[in-house]
Amino acid sequence: MLLIGAGALMSFRTGWSMLLGAIVTYGVIAPLLLEHHEIATVSYKAIVNWTLWPGAGILVGSGITSFLLDWKSLKRAFAGMARLGRRGADPRPIGAVRARSGGSRSASWSSGRWSSS
């Protein structure tokens, strides 16, 4: 039941990607590992021991590549950080925050200290 629920929550594209990965792992890589005597028996544990870390490397590489190819977002992020470092800019971007806590009492943050009224 758990696998059916997980499958219902993931997208169609993710499901096809996982199916393709399973076919490549168990249909191509596992027989090659057995043929080259890297694994003694065909078992889930033996196959996962050989395919886990290359899969993790591919996952990290994919994430970094996607991050670097989104150069416009990186440019905006670093431009925003540069604006924060300019002289004369308020080191506290919020400046002053007022919070009401019921009734007529309120608390505010200004000039680096709390005051209540």
NUNULO-83447 format. One record per residue (C-alpha): residue in one letter; x, y, z. Coordinates in Angstrom, 2 decimals. Each point is the difference from the previous one (the first is absolute). Example, Ala and Ser with C-alpha at 12.3 -4.5 7.8 and 13.67 -1.06 7.14 Angstrom:
   rest         u         v         w
      a     12.30     -4.50      7.80
      s      1.37      3.44     -0.66
end
This chain:
   rest         u         v         w
      m      0.00      0.00      0.00
      l      2.86      2.38      0.81
      l      1.52     -0.27     -3.49
      i     -3.38      0.69     -1.60
      g     -0.38      3.13      2.14
      a      3.51      1.18     -0.85
      g     -0.68     -0.60     -3.68
      a     -3.20      2.03      0.20
      l      1.91      2.95      1.47
      m      2.79      0.17     -2.59
      s     -0.26      1.49     -3.44
      f     -0.33     -2.02     -3.19
      r      3.44      1.16     -1.15
      t      1.62     -1.12      3.26
      g     -1.66     -3.40     -0.27
      w      1.32     -0.53     -3.54
      s      3.46      1.09      1.10
      m      0.00     -2.51      2.85
      l     -1.23     -2.77     -2.32
      l      2.79      0.77     -2.49
      g      2.58     -0.01      2.81
      a     -1.25     -3.38      1.25
      i      0.11     -1.51     -3.49
      v      3.57      1.23     -0.57
      t      1.14     -1.12      3.46
      y     -1.54     -3.47      0.00
      g     -0.04     -0.64     -3.74
      v      3.45      1.30     -0.99
      i      2.27      0.78      2.95
      a     -0.82     -3.02      2.21
      p      0.69     -2.60     -2.75
      l      3.29      1.77     -0.81
      l      1.02     -0.08      3.68
      l     -0.81     -3.71      0.16
      e      1.88     -0.70     -3.25
      h      3.14      1.78      1.27
      h     -0.24     -1.82      3.37
      e     -0.44      3.25      1.95
      i     -3.01     -1.48      1.80
      a     -0.31     -3.64      1.06
      t     -3.77     -0.30     -0.16
      v     -2.79      2.04     -1.48
      s     -1.58      1.57      3.06
      y     -1.42      3.40      0.83
      k      2.72      0.69      2.58
      a      2.88     -0.93     -2.34
      i     -1.36      2.10     -2.86
      v     -0.73      3.03      2.21
      n      3.53     -0.19      1.48
      w      1.36      0.59     -3.53
      t     -2.56      2.47     -1.33
      l     -0.68      2.28      2.97
      w      3.08      2.26     -0.18
      p      0.09      0.52     -3.78
      g     -3.69      0.89      0.26
      a      0.74      2.47      2.81
      g      2.75      1.57     -2.13
      i     -2.36      0.36     -2.94
      l     -2.61      1.58      2.28
      v      2.46      2.55      1.43
      g      1.43      0.77     -3.45
      s     -3.50      0.55     -1.37
      g     -0.87      2.37      2.82
      i      3.20      2.04     -0.40
      t     -0.44      0.16     -3.78
      s     -3.59      1.20      0.36
      f      1.14      2.61      2.54
      l      2.78      1.31     -2.24
      l     -2.15      0.09     -3.13
      d     -2.44      2.30      1.80
      w      2.53      2.84     -0.23
      k     -2.63      2.76      0.04
      s     -1.11     -0.96      3.50
      l      3.62     -0.14      1.15
      k      0.60      3.46     -1.45
      r     -3.04      1.43      1.82
      a      1.01     -1.63      3.29
      f      3.55      1.35     -0.08
      a     -1.22      3.44     -1.12
      g     -2.34      0.08      2.99
      m      2.82     -0.99      2.35
      a      2.20      2.74     -1.47
      r     -2.73      2.59      0.66
      l     -0.05     -1.04      3.67
      g      3.74      0.65      0.32
      r     -0.02      3.58     -1.32
      r      0.91      2.85      2.32
      g     -2.86      1.79      1.65
      a     -2.36     -2.91     -0.38
      d     -1.95     -1.05      3.07
      p      1.67     -3.16      1.40
      r     -3.44     -1.13      1.18
      p     -2.16     -0.17     -3.13
      i     -3.16     -0.16      2.03
      g      0.90      3.18      1.87
      a     -2.87      0.00      2.47
      v     -2.47     -2.75      0.72
      r     -3.17      0.49      2.01
      a     -1.91     -2.92      1.41
      r     -3.34      0.21      1.82
      s     -0.71     -2.43      2.78
      g     -3.67      0.44      0.84
      g     -1.77      2.99      1.56
      s      1.81      3.31     -0.16
      r      3.43     -1.36      0.88
      s      2.54     -0.15     -2.79
      a      3.70     -0.70     -0.36
      s      2.36      1.49     -2.55
      w      3.59     -0.54     -1.11
      s      1.90      3.17     -0.78
      s      3.62      1.05      0.27
      g      1.09     -3.44      1.15
      r     -2.27     -0.34      3.08
      w     -3.52     -1.03      0.90
      s     -2.45      2.49      1.44
      s     -3.56     -0.61      1.10
      s     -2.90      2.35      0.38
end
